[in-house]
Amino acid sequence: MSKSFLVQAPVDQVWDFMSNIEQVVTCVPGAELTDALGENRFAVTISIRVGPIKSSYKGEVAVADLDAENHRLRLVGKGQDTRGKGGATMELTGTLTSMDAGTTEVQGDSTVTISGMLAQFGSRMIEDVSNQMFDQFTLCLRNRLEGNGESPVQAAKPVAGMSIAATALKGALSRTVDRAKQKIGLLSTEPDDSA
């Protein structure tokens, strides 16, 4: 997955936040940093609910590369479902770019592999859930960096399962309906030039 977004804050301020795992984890829905293991390694837990299935992963995140000059970092993580019914691995590369008027572009490229109960939902549903989590993360990050800095730091709330599942299901249904309309000729694949 590749994602990007803008933050109305200077690149050095965004880098200070993004390169500090203890701060970043407070914006990841359902995540909690449980211990610093040394050598840029951290013990973490993350909980997610998709429909009737709730999974909690316990694992480790490590800062594999931290390039302050080019504002680029790489994180790797792995975890096991706490009930022993699967696992997950993650690799994320984040790059910050200074834009006009003190704005920073955050670009993230990640690869996530999931096995077990959550994997049964398929890649489309997992992608929809990931998009919802990404939206919550960026909202939290912007609030922290674009605010006046006086609000206390609070951990992000766990992933709201039913709302994420409902949004993900809505996205999946919308794609299915669009494909069906396209097959019977109710949805044009040509661009609309009437505007």
Secondary structure as UniProt FT lines:
FT   STRAND          2..7
FT   HELIX           11..18
FT   HELIX           21..24
FT   HELIX           25..27
FT   TURN            29..30
FT   STRAND          31..38
FT   TURN            39..40
FT   STRAND          41..50
FT   TURN            51..52
FT   STRAND          53..67
FT   TURN            68..71
FT   STRAND          72..81
FT   TURN            82..83
FT   STRAND          86..98
FT   HELIX           100..102
FT   STRAND          104..116
FT   HELIX           118..121
FT   HELIX           122..146
FT   HELIX           161..184
//
